[in-house]
Amino acid sequence: MAHIVSYVYILSAALFILSLKWMNSPVTARRSVLAGELGMLMAIVGTLLAFKVFNWEWILTAFFIGTAVGVPIAYIMPMTAVPQRTAMSHACGALAAALVGTAEFYRANQFHEILPTFVMVPLMLETLLGFLTFTGSLMAMGKLQEVLPQRPITYRGQNLTNFALFGIAAGLGVWLIVNPAQTWIFPIFAGLSLVFGVLLIIPIGGADMPTVIALLNSYAGLSACAMGFVLGNKMLVIAGALDGSSGLILSIIMCKAMNRSFTNVLFGAFGQLQVAHAHVEKRPVRSATPEEAASILDAASSVIIVPGYGMAVAQAQHKVRELFDSLMRRGVDVKFAIHPVAGRMPGHMNVLLAEADIPYDRLYGMEDINSEFAQCDVALVIGANDVTNPAARTDKTSPIYGMPILDVDKAHTVMVIKRSMNPGFAGIDNELYYMDKTLMLFGDAKTFVGEILKELPARAAA
């Protein structure tokens, strides 16, 4: 039986690696998900075969409860809420790891079992990372759902307080490693870890949520990896290491996309400049009606659509698909430009456009599409703000200076669908909106695109 379990674990690990590999492209993303699901199923079955199970009723009960909760969520959850659901998944996974570590700690003390240092070190890491990721992910979910303020919540000496709190929690963890019999310390250690998770996330603004989501994913993976060492389960070590490393790499990619460092994301309170810019003198902009926008699109030979969080909020992806189809039938070359940090999580725009069945070969990353804006007749921006702001190139005083952006301002004509002139997550005006070539299309993205669609057939008939 042990040999069979080993083979099952090897196949599971291979499927996890292939799943990450296939996630690199939208074309193979579905295959990636299936491979990951199959790998996890095999890992679970292998674990049940490897260890004697004395309480099948508890396992089956948990299985059916989890299924009863998970399946409806998968069907009911709108695509716009995927970032929040992802944060909740991180919270649940991290809490599970932390509770397993807690149970193992008290089990060993109950039976007067002295756990070796090699086990106690990962056990403390598992619970510390698990508990802080649990509350941190809940805070991230609250910000994404707008239950909590999206702006950074800051106070004097915040970073010093956070570091001190983390230092105390880590110190207590070391104390428990040396003196595991001091069980009264553990609740304090766990409580400080939970509080630190809250304080770690509340000073982070909505603009940094893509990076934070990836970082929390890394923490949850590392907690699971540590749990593998505690339980002596090689599969958990492999799966957790893959999750932790991939989340960290994704966080690095996100930071590079914003030209920012981890320390700036975690401790910079990015996004708090909204108040400072709230009283900036209003500048004139040019606006257009749906009829005028339809006329410009109808006359174009090439259009690049830039989706952003405004498209997600309005749930306009299906209307955008209709616009895409209508323009393509007219012989217009339509492409989509995707910025790495557009939306609230990595790949948010890709997920929404995939839901609307936009062809994969029409989705272009920033590096591939930027050279085409100069030859483009119309750039249609739908709810994207900071990732299209030319100030990132020119204004050294801007908080987004140096951040790679989509070169929308180089298109012959720019049209921006936006509810109002309110600034984006960075809290600064977008210089793109005041250019002579830019037309502001004020309104809800779904409604405005629908109005454009109504005008396009009439113009075609004319």
HELIX and SHEET records of a PDB file:
HELIX    1   1 ALA A    2  TRP A   22  1                                  21    
HELIX    2   2 PRO A   26  THR A   28  5                                   3    
HELIX    3   3 ALA A   29  ALA A   50  1                                  22    
HELIX    4   4 TRP A   56  ILE A   76  1                                  21    
HELIX    5   5 MET A   79  ALA A   81  5                                   3    
HELIX    6   6 VAL A   82  GLN A  110  1                                  29    
HELIX    7   7 THR A  117  LEU A  144  1                                  28    
HELIX    8   8 GLN A  158  VAL A  178  1                                  21    
HELIX    9   9 ILE A  185  ILE A  201  1                                  17    
HELIX   10  10 GLY A  206  ASP A  208  5                                   3    
HELIX   11  11 MET A  209  LEU A  231  1                                  23    
HELIX   12  12 LYS A  234  MET A  258  1                                  25    
HELIX   13  13 PHE A  262  PHE A  267  1                                   6    
HELIX   14  14 GLN A  272  GLN A  274  5                                   3    
HELIX   15  15 PRO A  290  ALA A  299  1                                  10    
HELIX   16  16 TYR A  309  ALA A  314  1                                   6    
HELIX   17  17 GLN A  317  ARG A  329  1                                  13    
HELIX   18  18 HIS A  348  GLU A  355  1                                   8    
HELIX   19  19 TYR A  360  ARG A  362  5                                   3    
HELIX   20  20 MET A  366  ILE A  369  1                                   4    
HELIX   21  21 ASN A  370  GLN A  375  5                                   6    
HELIX   22  22 ASP A  386  THR A  388  5                                   3    
HELIX   23  23 ALA A  391  THR A  394  1                                   4    
HELIX   24  24 VAL A  408  LYS A  410  5                                   3    
HELIX   25  25 GLU A  431  TYR A  434  5                                   4    
HELIX   26  26 ALA A  445  ALA A  461  1                                  17    
SHEET    1   A 6 LEU A 363  GLY A 365  0                                        
SHEET    2   A 6 ASP A 333  ILE A 338  1                                        
SHEET    3   A 6 SER A 302  PRO A 307  1                                        
SHEET    4   A 6 VAL A 378  ILE A 382  1                                        
SHEET    5   A 6 THR A 413  LYS A 418  1                                        
SHEET    6   A 6 THR A 438  PHE A 442  1                                        
END                                                                             
